[in-house]
């Protein structure tokens, strides 16, 4: 169960964090992992479990019914699909008592399984689900900054960005339609808890410094200011897109979704 303070009193030992890129899934997985570690030994983070390139970064081995990470050896691109299938097979055969966490994007275009297939797989392997809710506007702006700076975590993003308006509109259309469609899939297949992104970083305020280090890991501070428009050169143009274009998209999409 997710409360206002950490560690959370989680009632299961396996959790999949759902959201889109830049919604806070990585931070949420870090906090879930921290909370589980208060109850279980050797909690394993499977990270972005279905990404097509997962096998390029590390190898999962299964020993005595437990999963372990090893640094990936040299793998050719042609070997990646088979290696990813092997990873998922190892996860399925791990003992049910091992505590596991992972992240799953509602954007599944570069994933080894479709979103629906992935949810079935995780349900079958004892995972429970947490969806990270964040302002759509802030997710999109954060995504634009990450795309242009290639800064995804660990450091504060201080760049001043001029956002191309046509590129922004295309990004909004693609992200909104895909996310909303997959949320409908999610609602049909699973039950899940919801955590609000804006409340996450305040949840550890009563922890000691050493516990904050354990809970937050690489997340020392927000990458962008509370008002990301402070770092957007053409802020008025971008605001206008979210004030006029985005609401029209939502209205039109109601007939499609």
Protein Blocks (a to p, Z undefined) as FASTA:
>chain_A
ZZfbdcdddfbfbdcddddehilpmmmmmmmmmmmmmmpghiacekjmkbmklmmmpccd
deehiacddddddddfklmmmmmmmmmmmmmmpcfklccdddddfblklccbdfklmmmm
mmmnopacddddddfklmmmmmmmmmmnopaghpacfbdcdddfklmmmmmmmmmmmmmm
mmmmmmmmpccddddfklmmmmmmmpcfklmmmmnmmmmbcfbdfblmlmgmklmlmmmm
mmmmmmmmmmmmmmmZZ
